[in-house]
Amino acid sequence: MTDQPSRRKVSRRPQLVPFLVTGALLGFVIGAVVAYLGPDAPRASAGQEFIAVAGPLGLFGGLLGGIVYLLVERFSDRS
């Protein structure tokens, strides 16, 4: 018999930061598109509309990215 080392399954945990950054960037971009293509708000400049829409959607996207991270981490195979 040959003496071979036993192989173990290597599993890596997902990283939190890429999920948060990706979610925030996607939310920010979607908010920017909505602010640009949406109707003009009275008495508000384009920059104010951009901040009012893209900022909260960026935060919401980061929150969704964190939720996706938790789901992926929970169901990842870590035997």
N, C-alpha and C positions, 0 to 999 in steps of 0.2 A: 504494500500500500504506500502511496505517496503521501507525504505530509504537506498538504496544501492548507493555507490559511482559510478559515471560513469567511464567506462573503456576507457582509451585512448590508441591508438596504439603507442607503443614505437619503435622508429627507431633510430638506431645508424649510425653515419657517419663512413665511412671507414677511417682507419688510413693510413697516407701517408708513414711512415717509413717502415712498412712491405712490401709494394709494391716495394719501391725503393731497399731495401735490397735483396728481392727475385729476382728481375730482374737483379741486379748486380751480385748476386751469380750464377744465371743460365748462364748469359753471360760469366762470368769468367770460369765456369766449361766447357762450350762449347768451349771457346777459348783454354783452357788447353788441351782438347781432340783433337782439330784440330791441335794444335802445336805438340802434341805427335805423332799423327797418320799421319800427313802430311809429305810431302817430306822435306828432310833436305836442309836447306839453305846453300849455300857456304859461307865460312868464317864467320859463326855465330855459337855460342855455343847453346846448348839446352836451357840454361837459357835465352839467348837473344831472341831466338825464342818464348819461353814461354811469356816473358814480352811483346814482340812486337805483339803477337796475343791475349793473354788473357786479357791484360790491356785494350786495346780499346774495345774489345767485352764486358768486364765488364761494362765499361762506357755506351756503347750502350744499354746493358741490363737494366741498371739503368734508362736510358732515356725511354725505352719502358715500364718499370714498372711505371714510372711517367705518361705516356700517358694512360696506363690501369687504373691507379688510377683516373685520371680525367674523364675517361669514366664511371667508376663504380660510382663515386661520382655524376656525372651529372644525371645518370639514376636511382639512388637509390630512393626508395620511402620515401619521407620526407613530409608527409602530415601534 
